[in-house]
Structure formats: C-alpha cells, structure tokens
Amino acid sequence: MSQAASVKEIFERHGLLGTWSADCTKPLSKQNRYAVYRALDADHVQREVKSDPTAEGALSVADRASESGPNDVNISWVDGTGGGRVNNTVRVEGNRFRLWHSTSDTGEKFVVDGREVDDDEETVWIHKCGS
C-alpha cells in the first residue's frame, strides 16, 4: 500500500500554492481580497488572506488534505488565532477554484454544494494570479 500524499504534495498536484484573488487585475482591497498559499513543510501549508495592503493578513494553516474526486480537494484549516478548525472542499478547474463545502469543527455549515448558507449565493471563482 502506498503512503498517502503529503499536504504539500496535494496542494502542488492541484496548483494551489501561490497568490489567488477573485479579480487579479484589481488591487488588494476589502472588496477584493488576496490569499497567498505557501508550503511551510511537507505537512503544513499556510494561508494568508489580505484585504489591507498595510496590515498583516489573517493566517491559518492546513495540516490535513486529501482528494475526494479528480477536481475536489478537502482541506482542514486551523485558524491562526486559535479560533478552531474549518474543513473545506474546493473544486479546482485549471487556474481557478471555488469553495464547494465548508463546515466548522463543531458541525456548523458555511457552504453547501457551492452555495453560501447565510444568503444562498453561489461561491465565487478564485483565480490564480500571475499565471
């Protein structure tokens, strides 16, 4: 039996490391956040989400990742402020992805089948910048 892929390997396989935004042609702002995904080591990928160019972004670390389909990646994030764990599934298509499922470690659902629970809006596609 082969060993499961590391968190870093899964992110690399799906091209998820790097800088992402809903609109890479627009500057960083509260309406157009940027997320930077960087591998810390084989088992940890850090995400920094920035909405203010003069301030550090919100940090979280993925310490678990798996594939649930050819384009679906399950990622478990630990909030950098000790706010708990969020389990996400992203659907990847080329150089873009969207949040498909998102739940807290307590079972609270934020996104189901690509739709925000609070307003029933579709999640937006996030694009890889500079690619």
Residue pairs with C-beta under 8 A, 6 or more apart in sequence:
4 66
5 13
5 65
5 67
6 42
6 43
7 39
7 42
7 43
7 44
7 45
7 62
7 63
7 64
7 65
8 39
8 41
8 42
8 43
8 44
8 45
9 42
10 16
10 65
10 66
10 67
10 73
11 17
11 37
11 39
11 45
11 62
11 65
11 73
12 39
13 67
14 73
14 92
14 97
15 92
15 95
15 128
15 131
16 37
16 45
16 73
16 90
16 92
16 97
17 37
17 38
17 39
17 45
18 36
18 37
18 128
18 129
18 130
18 131
19 34
19 35
19 36
19 37
19 128
19 129
19 130
20 34
20 35
20 36
20 37
20 97
20 126
20 127
20 128
20 129
21 28
21 32
21 33
21 34
21 35
21 126
21 127
21 129
22 32
22 33
22 124
22 125
22 126
22 127
23 32
23 127
24 127
24 128
24 129
24 130
26 32
27 53
28 34
28 50
28 51
28 52
28 53
29 51
30 51
30 52
33 49
33 50
33 51
34 49
34 50
34 129
35 47
35 48
35 49
35 50
35 57
35 126
36 47
36 48
36 50
36 57
37 45
37 46
37 47
38 45
38 46
38 48
39 45
39 46
40 46
40 61
43 63
44 61
44 62
44 63
45 61
45 62
45 65
46 59
46 60
46 61
46 62
47 59
47 60
47 61
47 62
47 77
48 56
48 57
48 58
48 59
49 57
49 58
50 56
50 57
51 57
58 80
58 81
59 80
59 81
60 77
60 78
60 79
60 80
60 86
61 77
61 78
61 80
62 75
62 76
62 77
62 78
63 76
63 78
64 74
64 75
64 76
65 73
65 74
65 75
65 76
66 73
66 74
67 73
67 74
68 74
68 89
71 91
71 92
71 93
72 89
72 90
72 91
72 92
72 100
73 89
73 90
73 92
73 97
74 87
74 88
74 89
75 87
75 88
75 89
75 90
76 85
76 86
76 87
76 88
77 85
77 86
77 87
77 88
78 84
78 85
79 85
79 86
84 104
84 105
84 106
85 104
85 105
86 102
86 103
86 104
86 105
86 110
87 101
87 102
87 103
87 104
87 105
88 99
88 100
88 101
88 102
88 111
89 99
89 100
89 101
89 102
90 97
90 98
90 99
90 100
91 97
91 98
91 100
91 114
95 127
95 128
95 131
96 125
96 126
96 127
96 128
97 125
97 126
98 114
98 123
98 124
98 125
98 126
99 111
99 114
99 123
100 111
100 113
100 114
100 123
101 111
101 112
101 113
102 109
102 110
102 111
103 109
103 110
104 110
109 117
110 116
110 117
110 118
111 117
111 123
114 122
114 123
115 121
115 122
115 123
116 122
116 123
